[in-house]
Amino acid sequence: MNIQHKIYHLGRLILSAFLLFAVAACGTKPQESAAHVTSTGFVCPEPSPRVEFESKEINIFTWTEYVPADIIDCFGLVYGVDVNVDYFSSNEELYTKMSFGESVNPYDVVHPSDYMIDVLIREGLLQKLDSGKLENMKNLDGGLISAYGSTLDFIVPYQMGTQAIVYNSETVTNPPTSWADLWSPEYKGRIVAVDDNRVVIGMALLTLGYDVNTTDEAQLEEAKQKLIELMPNIRVFDSDSPKTPLVAGDVDLGIVWNGEAFLAKQENAAFEYAFPKEGSIIFFDGMGIPTNAPHPDISYAWFNYMMQGDVFWLTLVDYPYTIPNQAALDFAKANHAEVYEAYMASPITNTPADIFAQGHKVEDLGNALSLYDQIWTEIKE
């Protein structure tokens, strides 16, 4: 944990202790206090608006290391409900769980990314949203969320960002400037990569001058052979916490999401994030309601609470990617200037517009997705 995080979380704990002491001094039990406070000392904002529902629990399926624990805890506290969370490490894992039907898909909210959003919509696995119940959509940056296109009928934007190259400038003597550089023999056994077939196969396609969404079998075969050559350089695939082997010194380079690179750099300033000259691979994450969600009424309460500026700003502290929530940035600027300034000053998180424009978005390829799955299986054998 970096110094900024340590100071911030220490402040939360001190505040929590103070509140507990105060209510004890007044002879009042903590649960009778008007304020809801998490175990870290974070004082939970009240819902605005407060959404009415009948459900007593909400079941959420999201990425590992993506939703701050205080937000999860606060939602349960302010609404007096149980919040049950399961985690996945890849879009494919999410799809597998959702496509098996109601008996194994008890979720009210899921967090798919980029091409998987289109897959879930195409296969009828997401409900169309009632825009009239999403008052806090007004908090989002219209320019950024326009990238979601027509999927906004089914998805509430969460975070977005880039997938590029992180490296330790103290140990990597020849820093990479392109995806193609990662094939250098000097990087043998020194790379961590996200466990994501569309990203890794996509960057191999880019080194060959091909589209990340190609369905041409000859081009994909070339990419497979190219990746077989790369495998000695990749020490580990990790989509749970790719920053961990970097910070631990187990690897020196990574094919990672920008938020993970930002957190790694906060732990060790020697880490640098390089946008490859072939273009980074961009992603867009969202929140949706499965078609067979058991408690869809509570999902709208979750969406609106998540979109509150005084709630969503916590992602800047815990899991900072590129944030499309303008209200959260405004709140952080006014109330937590050091957090806001660190985000705005970093091109890793506050992604420059031209980087997004040069980036490559992976798309739903229908039946051709099986070609990518097959390549992924073969190169990892």
Summary of the structure (lengths in Angstrom):
residues: 381
radius of gyration: 21.4
end to end distance: 35.0
largest distance: 74.7
contacts: 1252
relative contact order: 0.16
helix: 49%
strand: 17%
